[in-house]
Amino acid sequence: MRQVSAANNDHGGRNARGPGRPRSEQARLAILRSTLKILGKHGFSDLTIEEVAAHAGVGKATVYRWWPNKAALIADAFANSTTRALHFPDTGALFTDMSQQMRQLVKVFRGRRGRIVSAILSGGQSDRDLIAAFRERFLMPRRLEAYATLRRGIRRGELRKDVDMDLLLDSLYGPIYMRFLIRHDKMTPDFVDRLCQLVLGRAQPSRKLPNASR
């Protein structure tokens, strides 16, 4: 929610901003980058809007202008950092489209941004706003892209027309989150390929899916 006193308290606003200070989109990106850095260092519970604003060089009201709370800010920061990497390709083959995107997700989880996901999922167990924001701002946009990818597969005859897309996606991505959280086994490209072969193979009309592109 926007603060009523934003105009008076925003030290990053027009009246207080000196030459060369970031504006508009530059300020927004600076806030998102600062959020990720602080979240990775301190975790969800210790992150504050005040610290993010100070790190980004803007006023607190500037942050509230775009995000109602820190849960929405954190979810957007993570989503913004992964949008390009987790985009679903359109190669003309469902197996390749899904396996490439899932490999990228595994790469994100195994990298430094994996700590951000851990912080979000951990904090979300006790903060409903955080897990709701993560679903709405990160998971659902990816889910909508996945639906479009599956529909292309249905039109090409790679999937049954009556396939339950939600159950199919849960079956594909659930094991990735399981290995990420429980760490009972490794997340590797081969794991992704075998998972796609198993799940998508059960949902196809008849013919075999091609091998993943290496």
Summary of the structure (lengths in Angstrom):
residues: 214
radius of gyration: 20.3
end to end distance: 46.9
largest distance: 66.5
contacts: 639
relative contact order: 0.12
helix: 66%
strand: 0%
